[in-house]
Amino acid sequence: MADYFTHFSCLLDVGTPDNAAAALALYNSLSAEGASEEPPSEGFLLSIQPEHGGTALWMRDDGTGDPERVIAFVRCCAEQFHLTGRWGFQYANTCSRPRLNGFGGGAHVLDLATGKTVAWTYTDGWLASVLDGSDGDV
Protein backbone atom coordinates (compact mmCIF):
# COMPACT_ATOMS: atom_id res chain seq x y z
CA MET A 1 0.00 0.00 0.00
CA ALA A 2 1.26 3.47 -0.86
CA ASP A 3 1.13 6.50 1.40
CA TYR A 4 0.53 9.98 -0.01
CA PHE A 5 2.06 13.19 1.36
CA THR A 6 1.84 16.94 0.82
CA HIS A 7 5.08 18.84 1.51
CA PHE A 8 5.70 22.58 1.79
CA SER A 9 7.88 25.13 3.57
CA CYS A 10 7.23 28.88 3.46
CA LEU A 11 7.58 32.14 5.38
CA LEU A 12 5.10 34.90 6.19
CA ASP A 13 6.44 38.19 7.54
CA VAL A 14 3.86 39.68 9.91
CA GLY A 15 5.77 42.93 10.48
CA THR A 16 6.62 42.96 14.20
CA PRO A 17 7.67 40.50 16.92
CA ASP A 18 4.42 41.32 18.77
CA ASN A 19 2.42 40.35 15.69
CA ALA A 20 4.43 37.13 15.43
CA ALA A 21 3.60 36.25 19.06
CA ALA A 22 -0.09 37.03 18.44
CA ALA A 23 0.01 34.91 15.26
CA LEU A 24 1.40 31.99 17.26
CA ALA A 25 -1.54 32.30 19.68
CA LEU A 26 -3.95 32.44 16.70
CA TYR A 27 -2.29 29.34 15.23
CA ASN A 28 -2.68 27.45 18.54
CA SER A 29 -6.37 28.38 18.66
CA LEU A 30 -7.00 27.34 15.05
CA SER A 31 -5.01 24.10 15.55
CA ALA A 32 -7.24 23.17 18.49
CA GLU A 33 -10.31 23.73 16.27
CA GLY A 34 -8.77 21.62 13.49
CA ALA A 35 -8.05 18.77 15.90
CA SER A 36 -11.75 18.56 16.73
CA GLU A 37 -12.75 18.04 13.07
CA GLU A 38 -13.80 14.60 11.86
CA PRO A 39 -11.40 13.46 10.54
CA PRO A 40 -8.80 15.78 12.07
CA SER A 41 -7.02 18.08 9.61
CA GLU A 42 -3.36 17.39 8.86
CA GLY A 43 -2.66 21.08 9.43
CA PHE A 44 0.93 22.32 9.52
CA LEU A 45 3.72 23.29 11.89
CA LEU A 46 4.51 26.92 12.69
CA SER A 47 7.40 28.66 14.44
CA ILE A 48 8.79 32.18 14.72
CA GLN A 49 12.11 32.59 12.93
CA PRO A 50 14.57 34.69 14.98
CA GLU A 51 17.06 34.92 12.09
CA HIS A 52 14.43 36.98 10.26
CA GLY A 53 14.12 39.53 13.07
CA GLY A 54 11.44 37.58 14.91
CA THR A 55 8.78 38.82 12.49
CA ALA A 56 8.66 35.85 10.09
CA LEU A 57 6.53 32.78 10.63
CA TRP A 58 7.86 29.53 9.22
CA MET A 59 5.05 27.23 8.07
CA ARG A 60 5.83 23.68 7.02
CA ASP A 61 4.40 20.19 6.89
CA ASP A 62 4.97 17.59 9.58
CA GLY A 63 5.33 14.60 7.27
CA THR A 64 2.26 15.77 5.38
CA GLY A 65 0.23 18.96 5.59
CA ASP A 66 -2.84 20.80 4.40
CA PRO A 67 -2.25 23.73 1.99
CA GLU A 68 -5.84 24.95 2.46
CA ARG A 69 -5.24 25.40 6.19
CA VAL A 70 -2.05 27.38 5.44
CA ILE A 71 -4.00 29.67 3.10
CA ALA A 72 -6.79 30.15 5.66
CA PHE A 73 -4.24 30.96 8.39
CA VAL A 74 -2.40 33.47 6.18
CA ARG A 75 -5.72 35.16 5.36
CA CYS A 76 -6.49 35.44 9.10
CA CYS A 77 -3.03 36.92 9.79
CA ALA A 78 -3.35 39.35 6.88
CA GLU A 79 -6.67 40.63 8.18
CA GLN A 80 -5.61 40.80 11.84
CA PHE A 81 -2.24 42.50 11.20
CA HIS A 82 -3.31 44.63 8.18
CA LEU A 83 -0.71 43.03 5.90
CA THR A 84 -0.35 44.19 2.30
CA GLY A 85 1.44 43.00 -0.81
CA ARG A 86 1.48 39.53 -2.28
CA TRP A 87 2.30 36.28 -0.55
CA GLY A 88 2.55 32.82 -2.02
CA PHE A 89 3.84 29.32 -1.56
CA GLN A 90 4.22 26.10 -3.45
CA TYR A 91 3.70 22.51 -2.39
CA ALA A 92 4.51 19.04 -3.63
CA ASN A 93 2.26 16.00 -3.58
CA THR A 94 4.32 12.85 -3.29
CA CYS A 95 3.84 9.15 -2.87
CA SER A 96 5.82 6.61 -0.85
CA ARG A 97 5.89 4.19 -3.80
CA PRO A 98 6.04 4.65 -7.53
CA ARG A 99 2.41 5.04 -8.57
CA LEU A 100 0.96 6.42 -11.78
CA ASN A 101 -0.52 9.85 -11.08
CA GLY A 102 0.91 9.69 -7.56
CA PHE A 103 2.92 12.91 -7.85
CA GLY A 104 2.06 16.53 -8.47
CA GLY A 105 1.80 19.82 -6.72
CA GLY A 106 0.68 23.36 -6.94
CA ALA A 107 1.17 26.96 -5.93
CA HIS A 108 -1.06 29.71 -4.57
CA VAL A 109 -0.65 33.52 -4.49
CA LEU A 110 -2.75 35.83 -2.29
CA ASP A 111 -3.23 39.59 -2.23
CA LEU A 112 -2.77 40.11 1.51
CA ALA A 113 -4.72 43.40 1.59
CA THR A 114 -7.88 41.83 0.18
CA GLY A 115 -7.38 38.15 1.05
CA LYS A 116 -8.25 37.29 -2.54
CA THR A 117 -6.44 34.77 -4.68
CA VAL A 118 -4.26 36.40 -7.33
CA ALA A 119 -3.34 33.16 -9.08
CA TRP A 120 -3.06 29.46 -8.42
CA THR A 121 -2.12 26.27 -10.19
CA TYR A 122 -2.58 22.60 -9.41
CA THR A 123 -0.97 19.93 -11.56
CA ASP A 124 -3.31 17.03 -10.76
CA GLY A 125 -4.81 16.00 -14.07
CA TRP A 126 -2.81 18.52 -16.11
CA LEU A 127 -0.44 15.99 -17.72
CA ALA A 128 -3.23 13.59 -18.66
CA SER A 129 -5.21 16.48 -20.12
CA VAL A 130 -2.32 17.64 -22.31
CA LEU A 131 -1.49 14.11 -23.43
CA ASP A 132 -5.15 13.59 -24.39
CA GLY A 133 -4.91 16.63 -26.66
CA SER A 134 -6.79 19.23 -24.65
CA ASP A 135 -5.25 22.63 -23.98
CA GLY A 136 -3.96 21.76 -20.49
CA ASP A 137 -5.67 24.63 -18.71
CA VAL A 138 -6.36 23.58 -15.15
SERO-4910 file (N, C-alpha, C, O; in steps of 0.05 Angstrom, whole numbers):
BEGIN
 pado doro    nc1    nc2    nc3   cac1   cac2   cac3    cc1    cc2    cc3    oc1    oc2    oc3
  Met    A     17    -24      0      0      0      0     18     25      0     38     26     14
  Ala    A     10     44    -15     25     69    -17     13     90      2    -11     91      7
  Asp    A     31    107     12     23    130     28     27    155     12     46    157     -4
  Tyr    A      9    175     15     11    200      0     16    223     19      6    223     42
  Phe    A     32    242     10     41    264     27     40    290     12     42    291    -12
  Thr    A     35    312     27     37    339     16     58    354     32     57    356     56
  His    A     79    363     18    102    377     30    103    406     22     97    413     -1
  Phe    A    110    423     41    114    452     36    131    464     58    133    453     80
  Ser    A    142    487     52    158    503     71    157    531     61    166    537     39
  Cys    A    147    550     78    145    578     69    146    597     93    142    588    116
  Leu    A    151    622     87    152    643    108    130    663    103    121    668     80
  Leu    A    120    675    125    102    698    124    113    719    143    115    713    167
  Asp    A    119    742    133    129    764    151    104    779    160     90    791    144
  Val    A    100    780    187     77    794    198     84    821    210     68    834    223
  Gly    A    109    831    204    115    859    210    129    865    236    149    880    236
  Thr    A    120    853    258    132    859    284    134    834    301    119    815    296
  Pro    A    152    833    320    153    810    338    127    806    354    119    784    360
  Asp    A    114    829    361     88    826    375     67    813    358     52    796    368
  Asn    A     67    820    332     48    807    314     55    777    312     37    761    310
  Ala    A     81    771    311     89    743    309     79    727    333     69    704    330
  Ala    A     82    738    357     72    725    381     42    722    380     31    701    388
  Ala    A     27    742    371     -2    741    369    -10    720    348    -30    706    351
  Ala    A      6    718    326      0    698    305      4    670    316    -12    652    309
  Leu    A     24    666    333     28    640    345      4    632    363     -5    609    362
  Ala    A     -7    651    378    -31    646    394    -55    639    376    -70    621    382
  Leu    A    -58    654    353    -79    649    334    -76    621    322    -96    606    320
  Tyr    A    -51    613    315    -46    587    305    -54    565    325    -67    546    317
  Asn    A    -47    569    350    -54    549    371    -84    546    373    -94    524    377
  Ser    A    -98    568    372   -127    568    373   -139    553    349   -157    536    352
  Leu    A   -130    560    325   -140    547    301   -132    517    300   -148    501    290
  Ser    A   -109    510    310   -100    482    311   -118    466    329   -125    443    323
  Ala    A   -126    477    352   -145    463    370   -172    458    356   -184    437    359
  Glu    A   -181    478    341   -206    475    325   -203    453    305   -221    436    301
  Gly    A   -180    453    290   -175    432    270   -174    404    281   -182    385    268
  Ala    A   -163    402    305   -161    375    318   -188    364    325   -191    339    328
  Ser    A   -208    381    328   -235    371    335   -251    363    310   -273    353    313
  Glu    A   -241    368    286   -255    361    261   -255    330    258   -238    317    269
  Glu    A   -275    321    244   -276    292    237   -273    288    207   -291    297    193
  Pro    A   -253    277    197   -228    269    211   -211    294    216   -215    315    203
  Pro    A   -193    292    235   -176    316    241   -159    324    217   -150    308    202
  Ser    A   -156    351    214   -140    362    192   -111    356    197   -102    354    220
  Glu    A    -96    352    175    -67    348    177    -54    373    187    -33    372    201
  Gly    A    -64    396    179    -53    422    189    -25    427    179    -17    419    157
  Phe    A     -9    440    197     19    446    190     32    455    216     19    461    236
  Leu    A     59    456    215     74    466    238     81    495    233     83    505    211
  Leu    A     84    510    255     90    538    254    110    546    276    107    536    298
  Ser    A    130    562    269    148    573    289    156    601    280    155    608    257
  Ile    A    166    617    300    176    644    294    205    641    288    220    627    303
  Gln    A    215    654    267    242    652    259    259    676    268    257    697    256
  Pro    A    275    672    289    291    694    300    311    705    279    317    729    280
  Glu    A    322    688    261    341    698    242    329    718    222    343    731    206
  His    A    302    720    222    289    740    205    277    762    222    257    774    215
  Gly    A    291    768    244    282    791    261    259    784    280    248    802    292
  Gly    A    251    759    281    229    752    298    202    760    287    182    759    302
  Thr    A    201    768    262    176    776    250    165    756    229    143    759    220
  Ala    A    181    736    222    173    717    202    164    691    215    176    681    233
  Leu    A    142    681    204    131    656    213    139    635    192    135    638    168
  Trp    A    150    613    202    157    591    184    135    569    186    130    558    207
  Met    A    122    564    163    101    545    161    111    521    144    122    526    123
  Arg    A    107    497    154    117    474    140    100    449    148     86    449    168
  Asp    A    102    428    132     88    404    138    103    388    159    126    393    165
  Asp    A     88    370    172     99    352    192     96    324    181     81    308    191
  Gly    A    110    318    159    107    292    145     87    295    123     92    285    101
  Thr    A     65    308    128     45    315    108     30    339    119     27    341    143
  Gly    A     19    356    102      5    379    112    -19    386     94    -24    373     74
  Asp    A    -33    408    102    -57    416     88    -53    445     77    -55    464     93
  Pro    A    -48    448     51    -45    475     40    -69    493     45    -65    517     48
  Glu    A    -93    482     45   -117    499     49   -116    511     77   -125    534     81
  Arg    A   -107    497     97   -105    508    124    -83    530    125    -87    549    140
  Val    A    -62    527    110    -41    548    109    -53    573     97    -50    595    108
  Ile    A    -68    570     75    -80    593     62   -100    607     81   -100    632     83
  Ala    A   -116    591     95   -136    603    113   -121    618    136   -130    639    144
  Phe    A   -100    606    146    -85    619    168    -72    645    158    -73    665    172
  Val    A    -60    645    134    -48    669    124    -69    691    120    -64    714    126
  Arg    A    -93    684    110   -114    703    107   -122    715    134   -126    739    136
  Cys    A   -124    699    155   -130    709    182   -108    728    191   -114    750    202
  Cys    A    -83    721    188    -61    738    196    -61    765    180    -57    786    192
  Ala    A    -66    763    154    -67    787    138    -88    806    147    -84    831    148
  Glu    A   -112    796    154   -133    813    164   -127    824    191   -130    848    196
  Gln    A   -117    807    209   -112    816    237    -89    836    238    -91    855    255
  Phe    A    -69    833    222    -45    850    224    -43    871    201    -23    884    198
  His    A    -65    873    185    -66    893    164    -42    890    145    -29    910    138
  Leu    A    -37    865    136    -14    861    118    -22    869     90    -46    868     82
  Thr    A     -2    877     74     -7    884     46     14    870     29     32    857     39
  Gly    A     10    873      3     29    860    -16     19    832    -24     -4    825    -18
  Arg    A     36    818    -37     30    791    -46     45    771    -29     68    776    -20
  Trp    A     33    748    -25     46    726    -11     39    700    -26     16    698    -36
  Gly    A     57    682    -27     51    656    -40     69    634    -31     89    639    -17
  Phe    A     61    610    -38     77    586    -31     71    564    -51     51    565    -65
  Gln    A     89    545    -52     84    522    -69     86    497    -52     98    497    -31
  Tyr    A     74    476    -62     74    450    -48     77    427    -67     72    430    -91
  Ala    A     86    405    -56     90    381    -73     73    358    -61     72    354    -37
  Asn    A     60    344    -79     45    320    -72     62    296    -80     70    293   -103
  Thr    A     69    280    -61     86    257    -66     74    231    -56     53    231    -43
  Cys    A     87    210    -64     77    183    -57    100    166    -48    123    169    -57
  Ser    A     95    149    -29    116    132    -17    126    110    -36    147     98    -31
  Arg    A    111    105    -57    118     84    -76    112     95   -104     96    113   -108
  Pro    A    126     84   -123    121     93   -151     92     85   -159     86     62   -163
  Arg    A     76    105   -163     48    101   -171     42    120   -194     51    143   -194
  Leu    A     28    111   -214     19    128   -236      1    150   -224    -16    143   -207
  Asn    A      5    174   -232    -10    197   -222     -8    201   -191    -25    213   -179
  Gly    A     14    191   -180     18    194   -151     34    219   -143     39    223   -119
  Phe    A     41    235   -163     58    258   -157     47    283   -170     34    281   -191
  Gly    A     51    305   -158     41    331   -169     48    353   -151     68    353   -136
  Gly    A     32    374   -152     36    396   -134     20    420   -144      3    419   -161
  Gly    A     28    443   -132     14    467   -139     26    491   -126     47    489   -112
  Ala    A     14    514   -130     23    539   -119     -1    558   -116    -20    555   -131
  His    A      1    576    -97    -21    594    -91    -10    622    -84      9    623    -68
  Val    A    -21    643    -96    -13    670    -90    -37    686    -80    -59    686    -93
  Leu    A    -34    700    -57    -55    717    -46    -47    746    -47    -24    753    -45
  Asp    A    -67    763    -50    -65    792    -45    -71    795    -15    -94    791     -7
  Leu    A    -51    801      1    -55    802     30    -75    824     39    -89    820     59
  Ala    A    -76    846     24    -94    868     32   -124    860     29   -140    869     45
  Thr    A   -130    844      9   -158    837      4   -164    808     12   -187    801     16
  Gly    A   -143    791     15   -148    763     21   -156    747     -3   -161    723     -1
  Lys    A   -156    760    -26   -165    746    -51   -142    731    -64   -119    740    -62
  Thr    A   -148    710    -78   -129    695    -94   -121    711   -118   -139    720   -133
  Val    A    -95    715   -123    -85    728   -147    -83    707   -169    -91    712   -192
  Ala    A    -71    685   -162    -67    663   -182    -62    637   -167    -53    637   -144
  Trp    A    -67    615   -180    -61    589   -168    -58    569   -191    -68    573   -213
  Thr    A    -45    547   -185    -42    525   -204    -41    499   -188    -32    499   -165
  Tyr    A    -51    478   -201    -52    452   -188    -47    432   -211    -62    432   -231
  Thr    A    -27    415   -209    -19    399   -231    -35    372   -233    -31    358   -253
  Asp    A    -51    366   -214    -66    341   -215    -84    341   -240   -101    359   -243
  Gly    A    -80    322   -257    -96    320   -281    -85    335   -305    -94    331   -328
  Trp    A    -67    354   -301    -56    370   -322    -42    353   -344    -48    356   -367
  Leu    A    -24    336   -335     -9    320   -354    -27    303   -371    -25    302   -396
  Ala    A    -46    289   -358    -65    272   -373    -81    288   -393    -86    279   -415
  Ser    A    -89    312   -385   -104    330   -402    -88    338   -427    -99    337   -449
  Val    A    -63    345   -423    -46    353   -446    -41    329   -464    -42    331   -489
  Leu    A    -35    306   -452    -30    282   -469    -55    273   -484    -52    262   -506
  Asp    A    -78    279   -473   -103    272   -488   -110    292   -510   -129    288   -525
  Gly    A    -94    314   -512    -98    333   -533   -114    358   -526   -119    375   -543
  Ser    A   -122    360   -501   -136    385   -493   -115    406   -488    -91    401   -490
  Asp    A   -124    430   -481   -105    453   -480    -88    453   -454    -68    467   -453
  Gly    A    -95    437   -434    -79    435   -410    -86    456   -389    -73    457   -368
  Asp    A   -106    473   -395   -113    493   -374   -126    478   -351   -144    461   -354
  Val    A   -117    484   -327   -127    472   -303   -144    492   -288   -154    485   -267
***
